[in-house]
């Protein structure tokens, strides 16, 4: 159960989900927080699994030789240069 209430607080909104922040009275640093604890934990989980989450959750497109994957697979030859 959360320890604070939404009424009369000037904490603003979560930087991740945009919902109003609620004070965490059990910890002394609650006035400085910018994110919900649960939102922050989700971001950390996404970072640790970014190679699998990036293409499904965040809409990134795989690129091969600088081209999007579907377009690159249509080409039969690739030129790879090492510097």
C-alpha positions in Angstrom: 0.0 0.0 0.0 1.4 3.4 -0.9 2.4 5.6 2.0 1.3 9.0 0.7 -1.7 10.6 -0.9 -2.1 12.6 -4.0 -3.8 15.6 -2.3 -1.8 18.8 -1.8 1.6 17.6 -3.1 3.9 19.5 -5.5 5.8 16.5 -6.7 4.7 16.8 -10.3 4.4 13.9 -12.8 6.5 10.8 -13.4 9.1 11.4 -16.1 8.3 8.0 -17.7 4.5 7.4 -17.5 3.3 11.0 -16.9 1.0 10.1 -14.0 1.1 12.2 -10.8 3.7 11.4 -8.2 2.8 10.4 -4.7 5.0 11.0 -1.7 6.9 8.0 -0.2 6.9 8.9 3.4 9.1 5.9 4.4 12.1 7.3 2.6 13.6 10.7 3.1 14.5 11.3 -0.5 10.9 11.3 -1.9 10.9 15.1 -2.6 13.7 14.7 -5.1 12.2 11.7 -7.0 11.4 12.1 -10.7 10.1 8.6 -11.5 7.8 6.0 -9.9 9.8 3.1 -8.4 7.9 0.6 -10.6 8.4 2.7 -13.7 12.1 2.9 -13.0 12.3 -0.8 -12.5 10.6 -1.5 -15.8 13.1 0.8 -17.6 16.0 -1.1 -16.0 14.5 -4.4 -17.1 14.2 -3.0 -20.6 17.8 -1.9 -20.7 19.0 -5.3 -19.6 17.0 -7.0 -22.3 17.3 -4.3 -24.9 18.4 -6.6 -27.7 15.1 -8.4 -27.6 12.7 -5.6 -26.4 13.9 -2.8 -28.8 12.3 -4.3 -31.9 8.9 -5.2 -30.3 8.3 -2.6 -27.7 10.1 0.5 -29.0 9.6 0.0 -32.8 13.2 0.0 -33.8 14.0 -1.6 -37.2 17.0 -3.9 -37.7 19.5 -2.5 -40.2 21.9 -4.4 -42.4 24.6 -2.4 -44.1 22.7 0.8 -43.2 19.5 -0.3 -44.8 16.3 -1.5 -43.1 16.3 -5.4 -43.0 13.4 -6.1 -45.4 15.0 -3.8 -48.0 18.5 -5.2 -47.5 17.3 -8.8 -47.9 16.0 -7.9 -51.3 19.5 -7.1 -52.5 21.6 -10.2 -53.2 25.1 -8.6 -52.7 26.5 -6.7 -49.8 29.7 -4.8 -49.7 31.3 -4.7 -46.3 34.2 -2.3 -45.7 36.5 -2.3 -42.7 38.4 0.8 -41.7 
